[in-house]
């Protein structure tokens, strides 16, 4: 029996059942979106000139998805901050979104203090901790993430709670964008993909399992573009934390202007790396041509290359289809690499040493 087709191996490698949380991505989107639609906002939407999103690690992945969907959902500049301070331009017309799944991320708490000093309007997205206390004490708008849809407790496994929350919030700021976001279709797309790649499907019928087996023990270089570039950022995070796998993410067309010349040394790269390329029929023709030629360049240099493409035609649905497939792939890669996909011992060690 194939390693990924033996259900005992999941219980062995994933005792906290991270997959249970991943399988609830559709419910997470629905819950986060709903909570954002009904949160009381204490600022005038029309007076917001720009948005700053503050989050670290898994808590900023929702913002990466949003940033790549800017043409569909954003009506003003949007910047992601993964540090202790807000950008210099932040003022009373800057909406600051503070995102921390645990509510205790020190960089986000620091940005909360900075936002208060600058009189920035604020929205908090969290499941609890110091950020939830701060929101309640200062009567700030709070979108609370419902942990029952993330039973594993892993922050990144609740990413769709945050994605739903920020979509619901931003659609209130930009009503005209609602025509692009059909909640029911998004959830149906997520559920369809989860059904397609669930652990009970044998490897022969499960493309995520097949891909994971081919990439056992390998580092992954990931290419994406345009509306799917945020998925690339999210995928890199999941490869690091869930599969304990080295990964880097590049976007087209920029990578074609430098990376192709950087693959000669060290020569051992060919033994240890594989390239995954996320293509789309919704990409402009010039991007699709670049992907085709870039693949040829990699093959000429004797690298492993796999091109994957979502089946959905709508760009928004392509994002969610690709997100689910790649997250589940990273989960299977963790299982086949024989690591616990839920825990982060080195990140935990670093945090412990900081305090």
N, C-alpha and C positions, 0 to 999 in steps of 0.2 A: 504493500500500500504506500502511495505517495505520502511524504511527511505531512503535508498540509491537508491531506484528506483523513487523517487520523485525529478524531476529536479529542483524544486524550492529550495530545500535544498542546492544545489550546489551554486546557485546564492546568497543565504543567507550567507553561511559559507565561500564562496570563491569569494568575489566580484572582486578581481583582476584577476580571472581566471587563477590560477596557472596551472590547468590541460591543458590549451591551450599550454603552454610551454612543458609540459611532453609529449604531443601527437606529438611533433615535434622532438623527440629524433633522429629519422632516418635522418631527414634533418640536425640536428645538427652535427651528425657524419660526414656526407658528407661535410658540410661546413668547419668544423675544419680540417679535413683530407686534403681537397683541399688546404686550406691556408698554411698548413705546408709543403706541397709538393713543393710550389713555393717560400717560403721565402728564401732570400739570406743569406747564412751562411758565417760568416767571420772567420772561423777556419777550420783547416784540420781535417776531420772526423777520419782519421787513427791515429791521435795523441791523441785521447780521451781515457784515461785509466779507468775512472769511471764517474758516473753521480750522481749529487745531485739534488733532486727535492725539491723546497721550496714552501710551500703552507699551508694555514690554513683552517680548516673546510671544506666547500664544495669545495674549490679550490685545495685540495690535494686528493680528491676522485679518480680522474683519475689516479693518481700515484699508489694508492692502487690496482686498477684494473691491471695496468701494472706490478706491483711487483708480483702479484699472477700468472701472465702469463709469468714470467721470462724465463722458458724453451723455449718458443715459439718466444720471441721477443728481449730479452736482450743478448748482446754479451760482457758485462762488468758489474762490480758491480754497483748497483743502490741503493741509500739511500734516504729516505724521511725525510726532516727536517721540523718540525712544531715549530719553535722557532726563536730567533733573530739573531743567528750566525750560520755560516757554521761549519761543523766538522773540526777538526784540520788537517786532511789529504788533504783538498781541496787546489789545486794548479793550475798551468797553464795547466795541463793536465786533469783537472776536468771540465766537462761540468755542469754548473749550470743552471737549468731550474727554472725561477722565475714565479710562477703562482698566479695571483690574479684576480678574475673576475672583481671586481670594479677597480682594479689598485691602491687602497689606503690602502691595508692591511699593517699595520705598521711593522709587523714582516718580511714580504717579502721585503719591502723597505730597512729595516735594512740589510737583507741578500744581497741585491743588492749592498749596500755600501761595505760590507765585501768582496764580489766577486771582486769588482773593486780593492780593496786594495791588493788582492792576485793574480791579473791578470788572473782570471779564465775566460775562454770563457763562454758566457752567451746567453741564448735564453729567451725572455719574452713572456708570454702568458697572455693576458688581453683584456678587452673590452675598457679600457680607463684609466683615472685617472693619478696619479703620475707615475705609472710604464710605461704607454704609453709615457708620456712626457720624462721620463728618457731614454727610448729606442730610441726615435727620437733624443734627444739632444746628446746622446753618440753614435748614429748610430749603435745600437745593433740590432741583428735579432729580429723581432717582429712578432708573430703570433697573429693577431687581431681577437678576437671573435666577430662574427657578431650578434649583439643584436636582429636583426629582427627575429631570430629563437628562441628567448626567450622573448616573449612579456610581460610576467609577471614581468620581471626585477629581479626576485629572483636568486641569484648566483647559488644555488644548482640546480635550474631548468634548468640551462644551462650546466649541468655537461657533457653532451655528446658532446658539442662543445669542451671542454677541452680534453675529451677522444679521440675524432677524431684527435685533434691537436697533442697530444703526440704520438699516433700511427703513424700518418703521419711523424712526426719528427724522431722517432726511427727507422722506416723502412728505412730511408735514411742512418742511421748509421749502419744498419745491413740488407743489401740487401737480404741475404739468408732467412730472416724471412718472406719475402713477400709471400712465398708459403702457409703460414698458415693463411693469412689475406685476405679474399675475401670481398672487400668493399660492393659489390652488395648483397652478401649473408647475411652479417651482417645487412644491412639496411632492407632487406626482413624479416629477423628474428624479428627485432625490430617492424616493421610495423605489422607483423602477430600477435605478442603478444599484441600490443596496440589495434588492432581490437578485439581480444578475450576478453579483459577486459575493454572495453570502457564503459562510464557511461550509454549509451543507452541500454546496455545489462542488462536484468533483473537479479536479484540476483541468481535465479535458474540456469541461464546459465553463470554466471560470478563468477569464483572461487576466484578472488581477493575481490569482494564484500562479498562473503560468509565468507571468512576468516576474513575480517575486522569486520563483525558483531559478530563473535565468540570471538574476542579479544577486544571488546569495554571495555575501562577502565582498561585494564590489562597491566602490565609491560611485556616486552618480552626479553627472553634470546635466543640468536640465535647461532646456531652451523653451521659451514661450514668447508671446508678443501681444500687443494691443490689449483687448479686453480679457485675455487669459493670463496676462502677466502677473496679476495678483495671485492667481492660483499657483503660479510658480513659487512665489514667496512663501505661501502657506505650505506647499509641498516640501520645500527645503526644510522648514521647521519640523515637519512631521518625520522626515527622514532622519534628522539629527536626533530627535527625542524618542521617537517610537521604534525606529529600526536601528538606532545607535550607529548610523551610517554617515560617513562624510559626504556632504553634498554642497554644490554651488549652483546658483541660478543666474542665468544670463538672459537678456531680452534682445530680440531682433528689432530693428536692424543693427543696433549698436555693436553687438558682438562680432559682426562680420568685418568691423573696421580694426579689430585688434586680436581677438582670441585665436583666430585661425593660424596665426603665426607663432602662437605660444604653446604648441603641442608637440614639439620635437623633444624637449627635455623636461624632466628626466625620462629616459627611454622606458623605464618601468611603468610609466603611466598606462601604457597599452594593456598591461597585465592586470591593473587594479581599477580601471575606470570603465564606465559605460555611459553613453550619451542617450538621454531620452529627450525627444523633441515633441512638443505639443502643437499640432497643426490644427487648422480650422478652415472650412470652406467659407467662413465669414471674414477671414482675413483679406485685405486687399490683394490683388493678383501679384503685385510686386513682392509682398511679403511671402506669399506661397512659392514664388520662384526662388526667392532667397533661401527658403527652407530646403527646397530641392537641391540647389547647388551646394549649400552648406553641408548637407548630408553626403553628397558626392565627395567633398573635400575631406570629410572625416573618414569615409570609407577608403579613400586613396591613401590616407595615413594609417590604415589598418586598425581603426578603432571600432568598437562595437557601437552600433547605432540602432535605436528603435524609434519609429515615428508613430505616435498615437493621435487619434482624431475623434472628437465627440460625434455622436450620431445626431443629436439635436441640431436644428437649423437656426433657431433663435439664439442670438449671442448671450442673452441673460441665462437661458437654460443651459447653454454650453458651459458656462461657468460652473453651475451646480453639478452638472453631470461629470465634468472633469474633476472637480473638487472631491466628490465622493469616490470616484474610481481611484484617484491617486492617494487619498487618505487610506482607503482599504488596502491598496497595494503596499503602502508603507507598513501597515499593520502586519500583513502576511510576511513582508520582508523581515520584520522583527522576529516573528515566530520561526521562520526558516533559518534566521541567524542565531536562534536559540538564546534570545535575550528576553527579559521581561519588558514588554512594550509600554507599561504604565509608569514605571519608576524612572527617576532622573538622579541617580546617586551623585554624579559629579556636580551637577547644578546645586543640589542640596548641600553638598560639601562646601561649595563656594559661599553660599548664603550663610552657612553656619560660621565659617571663618571670618566673614565680614562683621559679625555681631558678637 
